[in-house]
Amino acid sequence: MQNRAEPAVARSDRYVRARVRIIRDHTAVTADPPIHRHFTQGEELTLTQWGTAGQPVSDTWWTTQNTTTAHTVPDDHVTILRIIDETSPAG
């Protein structure tokens, strides 16, 4: 078994909004109601990562919006073109 570092815990709410390019096709579905959205390789759009204070910091996903109707894309399916704005989880 490998030793894994525990993820950092955010001291404050955080977010990153970035212009990204999809590098691998991905189909996502919202929770409720279930709406499918296909992200196509080469597509460019603005996505967000976010988290709340006291929770582990995760950069493994990107989302279209911060609601239950969001479509989530795994981080390894995008490349960041430009960070638009961000707040640090360090506070």
Secondary structure as a PSIPRED ss2 file (coil, helix, strand):
# PSIPRED VFORMAT (PSIPRED V4.0)

   1 M C   1.000  0.000  0.000
   2 Q C   1.000  0.000  0.000
   3 N C   1.000  0.000  0.000
   4 R C   1.000  0.000  0.000
   5 A C   1.000  0.000  0.000
   6 E C   1.000  0.000  0.000
   7 P C   1.000  0.000  0.000
   8 A C   1.000  0.000  0.000
   9 V E   0.000  0.000  1.000
  10 A C   1.000  0.000  0.000
  11 R C   1.000  0.000  0.000
  12 S C   1.000  0.000  0.000
  13 D C   1.000  0.000  0.000
  14 R E   0.000  0.000  1.000
  15 Y E   0.000  0.000  1.000
  16 V E   0.000  0.000  1.000
  17 R E   0.000  0.000  1.000
  18 A E   0.000  0.000  1.000
  19 R E   0.000  0.000  1.000
  20 V E   0.000  0.000  1.000
  21 R E   0.000  0.000  1.000
  22 I E   0.000  0.000  1.000
  23 I C   1.000  0.000  0.000
  24 R C   1.000  0.000  0.000
  25 D C   1.000  0.000  0.000
  26 H E   0.000  0.000  1.000
  27 T E   0.000  0.000  1.000
  28 A E   0.000  0.000  1.000
  29 V E   0.000  0.000  1.000
  30 T C   1.000  0.000  0.000
  31 A C   1.000  0.000  0.000
  32 D C   1.000  0.000  0.000
  33 P C   1.000  0.000  0.000
  34 P C   1.000  0.000  0.000
  35 I C   1.000  0.000  0.000
  36 H E   0.000  0.000  1.000
  37 R E   0.000  0.000  1.000
  38 H E   0.000  0.000  1.000
  39 F E   0.000  0.000  1.000
  40 T C   1.000  0.000  0.000
  41 Q C   1.000  0.000  0.000
  42 G C   1.000  0.000  0.000
  43 E C   1.000  0.000  0.000
  44 E E   0.000  0.000  1.000
  45 L E   0.000  0.000  1.000
  46 T E   0.000  0.000  1.000
  47 L E   0.000  0.000  1.000
  48 T E   0.000  0.000  1.000
  49 Q E   0.000  0.000  1.000
  50 W E   0.000  0.000  1.000
  51 G E   0.000  0.000  1.000
  52 T C   1.000  0.000  0.000
  53 A C   1.000  0.000  0.000
  54 G C   1.000  0.000  0.000
  55 Q C   1.000  0.000  0.000
  56 P E   0.000  0.000  1.000
  57 V C   1.000  0.000  0.000
  58 S C   1.000  0.000  0.000
  59 D C   1.000  0.000  0.000
  60 T C   1.000  0.000  0.000
  61 W E   0.000  0.000  1.000
  62 W E   0.000  0.000  1.000
  63 T E   0.000  0.000  1.000
  64 T C   1.000  0.000  0.000
  65 Q C   1.000  0.000  0.000
  66 N C   1.000  0.000  0.000
  67 T C   1.000  0.000  0.000
  68 T C   1.000  0.000  0.000
  69 T C   1.000  0.000  0.000
  70 A C   1.000  0.000  0.000
  71 H C   1.000  0.000  0.000
  72 T E   0.000  0.000  1.000
  73 V E   0.000  0.000  1.000
  74 P E   0.000  0.000  1.000
  75 D H   0.000  1.000  0.000
  76 D H   0.000  1.000  0.000
  77 H H   0.000  1.000  0.000
  78 V E   0.000  0.000  1.000
  79 T E   0.000  0.000  1.000
  80 I E   0.000  0.000  1.000
  81 L E   0.000  0.000  1.000
  82 R E   0.000  0.000  1.000
  83 I E   0.000  0.000  1.000
  84 I E   0.000  0.000  1.000
  85 D E   0.000  0.000  1.000
  86 E E   0.000  0.000  1.000
  87 T E   0.000  0.000  1.000
  88 S C   1.000  0.000  0.000
  89 P C   1.000  0.000  0.000
  90 A C   1.000  0.000  0.000
  91 G C   1.000  0.000  0.000
